[in-house]
């Protein structure tokens, strides 16, 4: 049975979320329940991400196929008060919808929506598996885009008793880069391929890490990396991990097979030209 997933994405912050969403949809390997829009610590950034998720799904030919929900517009104010939103409510309802099945929440942005869902309905902690792309390289950690954009939410998740998997942004997710040499692998792969190439070229063709793709890849193909099972450290305000203070366990994706991920991404993109993907 395919994993039941929600993808929580700050889709408009740069270009990797668009690749990750496309990879997830065209892989046909998940039971995608929907997408939730995350902010990236700028005014209107959640709305921009929401629009971008819809745009990407439309370009894939999947308009109106999946629910897309708006999330919190900014980071949490404290560790007790959730940011209620359609996204948080959707995560809760999907988590509670089938007691036989875990809901995998793949978070590829600030983790405000998930932390809010936990605060609103703590019982979902036993029903979800959280996979978050964040932080600098394991085991030190450090501030990077996704944890920096809502550190309180990150600390709520780290200190919660739930199933947590971390995909470090540095050392794992930054391994896969695209460059001008990849034009033939991306451009011409349907409307979405042309768009993915266009947003890459807006960055003047400078080689670019596709961080968020790794979060999809390691759930789709767990043997694509090595896994560390570790006591879960406390997450400090500077994003570093305090391994002297632990709570439960977690899994960390390391040593990712970049070539396998790259080959699978480009193989999947070929499906964009198939009549009914
Ligand atoms: Ca992202």
Boltz pocket constraint, residues with backbone or C-beta under 6 A from the ligand:
constraints:
  - pocket:
      binder: B
      contacts: [[A, 9], [A, 10], [A, 11], [A, 13], [A, 16], [A, 17], [A, 108], [A, 109], [A, 212]]
      max_distance: 6.0
